[in-house]
Amino acid sequence: MRADRLLALLLLLQNRGRMTAAELAAELEVSVRTIYRDIEALGASGVPVRTERGPDGGYRLMDGYRTRLTGLTGAEADALFLAGAPGPARDLGLGAVLATAQLKVQAALPDELAERTRRIQDRFHLDAPAWFRDADPVAHLAPVARAVWEQRVVRTHYRRWRGEVHRELRPLGIVLKGGIWYVVALADEAVRTYRIARFQAVELTDEAFVRPAGFDLAAYWADSSRRLAAALHQDTVHLRISPQARRLLPMLYGAVGRRALEGAAKPDADGWTEVTMPVEGPAVAVGDLLRLGAEAEVLGPPALRRAMAETVAVLAGRYATADDPSE
């Protein structure tokens, strides 16, 4: 385990440059004292690690030093090729680059590991978009990605639900979620998320910007996703559902449906049971709950039950006769 940690420590210093003991300890999930010992061990083995004192100090490798270590474990080689999703890479203009990089890595691997990576590619395929939905048209993904990489301001024409706006953005990162591309950007000193398919125009400017110190894209996205879910699911519905609806709940509502089933009451003699589930406002909840058809009954809240009854009454009147409307 220590040999793996020393290698990881060496690669961190090589790839990121100067790092403090605290930063290295956080990355490797060990104590700062352990980092001190590991730095001494690297120096004793001939790795030229420089120590810089002072408030801006830390550890770095001697200028020009690079390790020639290329060893990968079988699991690491598998993960590298499993992570290479060609569709998203192609959208970003990196399809050929990814393919070439994988060929180079595969050529450098020992025969046994090279054969493992070929089996991975033969037996596993990653398909990012969701079922039954075409991928977003992302005509402006390439300039947005370039702006992220080069830290350049972009002028955009963006289509929102409430109308269209023109904004200058400082793109901080790109996220692919369920086949939909998003850009996280600074706009008016606030970090916001934009769906790239809704950009009507993107102009890459020559103006550079400085990324906010300590900005963590993954942490921002996780927090933003939690806040969005909390904002959307502000109401709770009390349902009586059939055995068929029990099977449909996780299929139609994902994690929300699965959690609802975990708290389900004991089924009655006919197999029906009661559950509570978070939902959006009444206008959205009615449409969502109609997907269960006659396999569910809304017991509460009263306002949502009335809204369901009114909608069903309208549908019943519309389909009261069996006449063909085309005749």
C-alpha positions in Angstrom: 0.0 0.0 0.0 2.8 2.4 0.8 4.5 1.8 -2.6 1.2 2.7 -4.3 0.9 5.9 -2.2 4.5 6.9 -3.0 3.8 6.5 -6.7 0.5 8.5 -6.3 2.4 11.2 -4.4 5.1 11.4 -7.1 2.5 11.7 -9.9 0.6 14.4 -8.1 3.7 16.5 -7.8 4.6 15.8 -11.4 1.1 16.7 -12.8 0.1 19.6 -10.5 3.4 21.2 -9.6 3.9 22.7 -6.2 1.6 21.4 -3.5 1.5 21.8 0.3 1.6 18.9 2.7 -2.0 19.6 3.7 -3.1 19.4 0.0 -1.2 16.2 -0.5 -2.7 14.7 2.7 -6.2 15.6 1.6 -5.7 14.1 -1.9 -4.2 10.8 -0.5 -6.5 10.7 2.5 -3.6 10.4 5.0 -2.2 12.6 7.8 0.2 15.4 7.2 2.8 13.5 9.3 2.5 10.6 6.9 3.2 13.0 4.0 6.3 14.2 5.7 7.6 10.6 6.0 6.7 9.8 2.4 8.5 12.9 1.1 11.6 11.8 3.0 11.2 8.3 1.5 11.0 9.8 -2.1 14.1 11.9 -1.5 16.0 8.9 -0.1 15.1 6.9 -3.3 16.6 9.5 -5.5 13.6 11.5 -6.5 14.5 15.3 -6.5 11.8 16.8 -4.3 12.3 20.4 -3.5 11.0 21.9 -0.2 9.9 25.6 -0.4 9.5 27.4 3.0 7.2 30.2 3.9 3.4 30.9 3.7 3.5 30.1 -0.1 5.7 27.1 0.3 5.2 23.5 -0.4 6.8 20.6 -2.3 7.7 20.4 -5.9 9.9 18.3 -8.2 13.1 19.7 -9.5 12.6 21.6 -12.8 12.8 19.2 -15.8 12.3 16.0 -13.7 9.7 13.6 -15.0 9.2 10.0 -14.0 9.2 7.4 -16.7 6.9 5.1 -14.7 4.2 3.6 -17.0 3.0 0.6 -15.1 -0.7 0.1 -14.8 -2.5 -2.6 -12.9 -5.1 -4.7 -14.6 -8.0 -2.8 -12.9 -6.5 0.6 -13.8 -6.1 -0.5 -17.5 -9.7 -1.7 -17.5 -11.0 1.5 -16.0 -9.1 3.6 -18.5 -10.7 2.0 -21.5 -14.1 1.7 -19.8 -14.1 5.4 -19.2 -13.5 6.3 -22.8 -17.0 7.2 -23.9 -16.7 7.9 -27.7 -19.9 9.8 -28.1 -19.3 12.6 -25.6 -15.6 12.8 -26.7 -16.8 13.2 -30.3 -19.2 16.0 -29.3 -16.3 17.9 -27.7 -14.2 17.5 -30.8 -11.9 15.0 -29.1 -13.1 11.7 -30.7 -10.0 11.2 -32.8 -7.7 12.3 -29.9 -9.3 9.8 -27.6 -9.0 7.0 -30.1 -5.3 7.8 -30.7 -4.6 8.1 -27.0 -6.2 4.7 -26.3 -4.2 3.1 -29.2 -0.9 4.6 -27.8 -1.7 3.3 -24.2 -2.7 -0.1 -25.6 0.5 -0.4 -27.6 2.6 0.4 -24.5 0.8 -2.2 -22.3 2.2 -5.7 -21.7 0.5 -8.3 -23.8 -1.7 -9.6 -20.9 -3.0 -6.1 -20.1 -3.5 -5.2 -23.7 -5.6 -8.3 -24.2 -7.7 -7.3 -21.1 -8.4 -3.9 -22.5 -9.5 -5.4 -25.8 -11.9 -7.7 -23.9 -13.3 -4.6 -22.1 -14.0 -2.8 -25.4 -15.6 -6.0 -26.8 -17.9 -6.6 -23.8 -18.8 -3.2 -22.4 -20.4 -0.2 -24.1 -21.3 3.2 -22.5 -24.4 5.0 -23.9 -24.9 8.3 -22.1 -28.3 9.5 -23.4 -31.5 8.4 -21.8 -34.0 6.0 -23.4 -36.5 7.3 -25.9 -35.0 10.8 -26.2 -32.9 12.2 -28.9 -29.7 13.8 -27.8 -29.7 17.6 -27.5 -28.4 19.4 -30.6 -25.3 21.1 -29.3 -24.1 23.3 -32.2 -22.3 25.6 -29.8 -20.6 23.0 -27.6 -17.2 23.4 -29.3 -16.8 27.1 -28.7 -18.1 26.8 -25.1 -15.6 24.0 -24.4 -12.8 26.1 -25.9 -13.8 29.0 -23.6 -13.7 26.7 -20.6 -10.3 25.4 -21.5 -8.8 28.8 -22.4 -10.6 30.8 -19.7 -12.1 33.2 -22.1 -15.3 35.3 -21.8 -18.2 34.4 -24.2 -21.1 36.6 -25.4 -24.2 34.5 -25.6 -27.8 34.6 -26.8 -29.7 32.2 -24.6 -33.3 30.9 -24.7 -35.0 30.6 -21.3 -38.5 29.5 -20.4 -39.3 33.1 -19.7 -37.8 34.5 -22.8 -34.4 35.1 -24.4 -31.5 37.0 -22.9 -28.0 38.2 -24.0 -25.3 37.6 -21.4 -21.5 37.6 -21.0 -20.4 34.4 -19.4 -17.2 33.2 -17.8 -17.4 29.4 -18.4 -16.0 27.3 -15.5 -16.8 23.8 -16.5 -18.9 21.4 -18.6 -21.2 18.6 -17.4 -22.9 15.8 -19.3 -26.0 14.6 -17.4 -28.3 12.0 -18.9 -27.2 12.9 -22.4 -27.7 16.6 -21.9 -24.8 19.0 -22.0 -24.6 21.9 -19.4 -22.0 24.6 -18.9 -21.4 26.1 -15.4 -20.4 29.7 -15.7 -20.0 33.0 -13.8 -22.7 35.5 -14.8 -23.0 38.8 -12.9 -20.7 37.5 -10.2 -22.9 34.4 -9.5 -22.3 30.8 -10.6 -25.2 29.5 -12.7 -25.9 26.5 -14.9 -26.9 26.8 -18.6 -28.2 24.0 -21.0 -25.9 24.3 -24.0 -28.6 23.3 -26.5 -30.5 26.5 -25.6 -27.7 28.8 -26.8 -28.9 30.5 -29.9 -25.5 32.1 -30.5 -22.1 32.0 -28.8 -19.3 34.5 -29.6 -15.8 33.7 -28.2 -14.1 36.9 -27.2 -10.4 37.7 -26.6 -11.0 38.7 -23.0 -9.5 36.3 -20.5 -10.8 35.8 -16.9 -9.5 34.3 -13.7 -11.2 31.3 -12.3 -12.5 31.7 -8.7 -10.0 30.3 -6.2 -11.0 26.9 -5.0 -13.9 26.4 -7.3 -14.8 22.7 -7.4 -16.9 21.7 -10.4 -18.0 18.3 -9.0 -18.9 19.7 -5.6 -20.8 22.6 -7.2 -22.8 20.2 -9.4 -23.6 17.9 -6.5 -24.9 20.8 -4.4 -26.8 22.3 -7.3 -28.5 19.0 -8.0 -29.6 18.7 -4.4 -30.9 22.2 -4.3 -32.8 21.7 -7.6 -34.4 18.5 -6.3 -35.4 20.3 -3.1 -36.9 23.2 -5.0 -38.9 21.0 -7.4 -40.2 18.5 -4.8 -41.9 20.9 -2.4 -45.1 19.0 -2.0 -46.0 15.5 -0.9 -48.7 13.2 -2.2 -50.4 10.4 -0.3 -51.2 7.5 -2.7 -53.1 4.2 -2.6 -51.4 2.0 -5.3 -52.1 -1.4 -6.8 -49.5 -4.2 -7.1 -48.9 -3.2 -10.7 -48.2 0.4 -9.6 -45.7 -0.9 -7.1 -43.7 -2.2 -10.0 -44.2 1.0 -12.0 -43.2 3.4 -9.3 -39.4 3.0 -9.5 -39.6 2.8 -13.3 -41.6 6.0 -13.7 -40.1 8.1 -10.9 -36.7 6.7 -10.3 -35.1 7.2 -6.9 -38.2 9.1 -5.6 -40.4 6.1 -6.4 -37.9 3.6 -4.8 -37.8 5.6 -1.6 -41.6 5.8 -1.5 -41.8 2.1 -1.7 -39.4 1.7 1.2 -41.9 3.4 3.5 -44.9 1.7 2.1 -47.7 0.5 4.4 -48.6 -3.2 4.7 -50.7 -4.3 1.6 -54.4 -5.0 2.1 -56.2 -8.1 1.1 -56.2 -7.1 -2.5 -52.5 -6.2 -2.6 -53.1 -2.4 -2.6 -50.9 -0.3 -0.3 -50.4 3.3 0.7 -47.2 5.4 0.1 -46.2 9.0 0.4 -44.0 10.5 -2.3 -42.6 14.0 -3.0 -44.0 15.8 -6.1 -43.7 19.1 -7.8 -46.5 21.7 -7.7 -50.1 20.6 -8.6 -49.9 21.6 -12.3 -47.0 19.2 -12.8 -48.0 16.6 -10.3 -51.3 15.9 -12.0 -49.7 15.0 -15.2 -47.0 12.9 -13.5 -49.5 11.0 -11.5 -51.8 10.3 -14.4 -49.0 8.1 -15.8 -50.1 5.5 -13.2 -53.6 5.5 -14.7 -56.2 3.5 -12.8 -53.5 1.7 -10.8 -53.3 4.6 -8.2 -55.6 6.8 -6.2 -54.6 10.1 -4.7 -55.7 10.3 -1.1 -54.2 13.7 -0.3 -53.6 16.5 -0.1 -57.2 17.5 -0.8 -56.3 20.2 -3.3 -54.3 17.7 -5.4 -57.1 15.1 -5.1 -59.6 17.7 -6.4 -57.3 18.6 -9.3 -56.9 15.0 -10.2 -60.8 14.5 -10.1 -61.3 17.6 -12.3 -58.8 16.4 -14.9 -60.2 12.9 -15.0 -63.7 14.3 -15.4 -62.6 16.4 -18.4 -61.0 13.3 -19.9 -64.1 11.2 -19.2 -66.3 13.7 -21.0 -63.9 13.9 -23.9 -64.0 10.1 -24.3 -67.7 9.6 -23.3 -68.6 8.4 -26.8 -66.9 5.8 -28.9 -67.4 7.8 -32.1 -64.4 8.2 -34.4 -63.6 11.9 -34.4 -62.3 11.6 -38.0 -65.8 10.6 -39.3 
